[in-house]
């Protein structure tokens, strides 16, 4: 367990997280927007 914590706190992992996180968040936002657009279609009105 201690080795996992040590690995997560290494600089390489921190740099990777900082680089990847914005991309992941942007992708999630795009999915969310497209989901909202799909759910606003008239033929999906009966779905609550």
C-alpha positions as CSV (number, residue, x, y, z in Angstrom):
1,X,0.0,0.0,0.0
2,X,2.8,2.4,0.9
3,X,4.4,1.8,-2.5
4,X,1.2,2.7,-4.3
5,X,1.0,6.0,-2.4
6,X,4.7,6.6,-3.1
7,X,4.0,6.0,-6.8
8,X,1.0,8.3,-6.9
9,X,3.0,11.1,-5.3
10,X,5.9,10.9,-7.8
11,X,6.5,13.9,-10.0
12,X,5.9,11.9,-13.2
13,X,2.4,10.9,-12.2
14,X,1.6,14.4,-11.0
15,X,2.7,15.8,-14.4
16,X,0.7,13.2,-16.2
17,X,-2.4,14.0,-14.2
18,X,-2.1,17.7,-14.8
19,X,-1.7,17.1,-18.5
20,X,-4.5,14.5,-18.9
21,X,-7.1,16.0,-16.5
22,X,-8.1,19.0,-18.7
23,X,-8.6,16.7,-21.6
24,X,-10.8,14.3,-19.6
25,X,-12.8,17.2,-18.3
26,X,-13.3,18.6,-21.7
27,X,-14.4,15.2,-23.1
28,X,-16.8,14.8,-20.3
29,X,-18.3,18.2,-21.0
30,X,-18.7,17.4,-24.7
31,X,-20.5,14.2,-23.7
32,X,-22.7,16.1,-21.3
33,X,-23.6,18.7,-24.0
34,X,-24.4,16.1,-26.6
35,X,-26.5,14.1,-24.1
36,X,-28.5,17.3,-23.3
37,X,-29.0,17.9,-27.0
38,X,-30.2,14.4,-27.6
39,X,-32.5,14.4,-24.7
40,X,-34.1,17.7,-25.9
41,X,-35.2,16.1,-29.2
42,X,-39.1,16.0,-29.6
43,X,-39.3,12.2,-30.0
44,X,-37.7,11.8,-26.5
45,X,-40.3,14.0,-24.7
46,X,-42.2,11.0,-23.3
47,X,-39.0,9.8,-21.5
48,X,-39.0,11.2,-18.0
